Every structure is written in C-alpha cells, then in structure tokens.
Amino acid sequence: MATAMEVQEDSLGEPDVKVILLGDSAVGKSKLVERFMMNEYQPRQLSTFALTLFRKEVELDSENGKRTVKVFDVTRKVTYQNLANWYKELREYCENIPCFLVANKIDVDMNVTSKKFKFAETHNLEFSFVSAADGTNVVKVFKEAVQAACKFKQEGGDFMSDVLDLLGEK
C-alpha cells in the first residue's frame, strides 16, 4: 500500500515532487497525510486500499534533508517486521531515492519512544517518532521529506521517474 503527496511547481519555480509513504495496511499512512494536509484527524476510516493522492504547496526553509517516508505502527510488531520487504521492494525499483523511517501511533504508548529500532540503524536511515492522532512531528517529517525530494532532483536524481517506476506507471 502506498500514499503519495504531490507538491506542485509554484511561481518561484520550485520543482514538482512526490512524497511516497510505504508500509503495511492500517499503519496510518493516510492519517499522517491527513494530519499534514488538513491539520485534522478523524479516528475512524475504512482502509484506503492501494493509492491515495493529495496535493499541497509547501513552504520550505533553507535546510537540506535526505528523506522519503516508510511507516510502521508501534502497536503492531508485524508492521515493523515487514519493513524489510518494503525496503527491498523500494530498492529494487529506486535504489537511490532518499528514504526515512517513521514509527507512528506513539500517542498510544509514549514509552515506545525510549526503544531502539535497529532497522533504521542497519539501513542507515534517519528515524523519527510520530503521531497522526496528536500531530507529533508530522509537519517536521513531511517538510524534511519534501526538502529531500527537491534536493534529490536538483542533484540530478530523477525523482519523478523513480516514483513512476515504483508505481508501475512507466
């Protein structure tokens, strides 16, 4: 399952980018996008199945990041275990795309923030704890993901081509 967020070119000529969230069903990908896009959280929602698209203009500061987002649910261990499959598939199609890992639903049990998650360390990924429900770190993660996508494109990475390859639209 994937959720994509598209940032459209603005009058300043900033590049179009797409941020893809990968992870198991019900880890909160669409809820993270909903929180970022509308600053809302509706607790009940049917599964979004496959692909959900959102569009938002994002104002960026001058920091450069290296991030694209994979999500797991801290309340369901299997979603963490399945990261290896998501990561392998991502790298098959997009070996150079920036990748970042987030642990969602920390609002359920804040003690989880004291745990170490070795997947990020093993794969040299930056990592953040987030909560779509209460908004913790959501804006930060999305801004950093957009910055990374812009930087990747400016440095010669064909982000849009990688996205289309990943989604099977080429």
C-alpha positions, 0 to 999 in steps of 0.5 A, a space after each residue: 500500500 502506498 500514499 503519495 503527496 504531490 507538491 506542485 511547481 509554484 511561481 518561484 519555480 520550485 520543482 514538482 515532487 512526490 512524497 511516497 509513504 510505504 508500509 503495511 495496511 492500517 499503519 496510518 499512512 493516510 492519517 499522517 497525510 491527513 494530519 499534514 494536509 488538513 491539520 485534522 484527524 478523524 479516528 475512524 476510516 475504512 482502509 484506503 486500499 492501494 493509492 491515495 493522492 493529495 496535493 499541497 504547496 509547501 513552504 520550505 526553509 533553507 535546510 537540506 534533508 535526505 528523506 522519503 517516508 516508510 511507516 510502521 505502527 508501534 502497536 503492531 510488531 508485524 508492521 515493523 517486521 515487514 519493513 524489510 520487504 518494503 525496503 527491498 521492494 523500494 530498492 529494487 525499483 529506486 535504489 537511490 531515492 532518499 528514504 526515512 523511517 517513521 514509527 507512528 501511533 506513539 500517542 498510544 504508548 509514549 514509552 515506545 519512544 525510549 526503544 531502539 529500532 535497529 532497522 533504521 540503524 542497519 539501513 542507515 536511515 534517519 528515524 523519527 517518532 510520530 503521531 497522526 492522532 496528536 500531530 507529533 512531528 508530522 509537519 517536521 517529517 513531511 517538510 524534511 521529506 519534501 526538502 529531500 525530494 527537491 534536493 534529490 532532483 536538483 542533484 540530478 536524481 530523477 525523482 519523478 521517474 523513480 516514483 513512476 517506476 515504483 508505481 508501475 506507471 512507466 
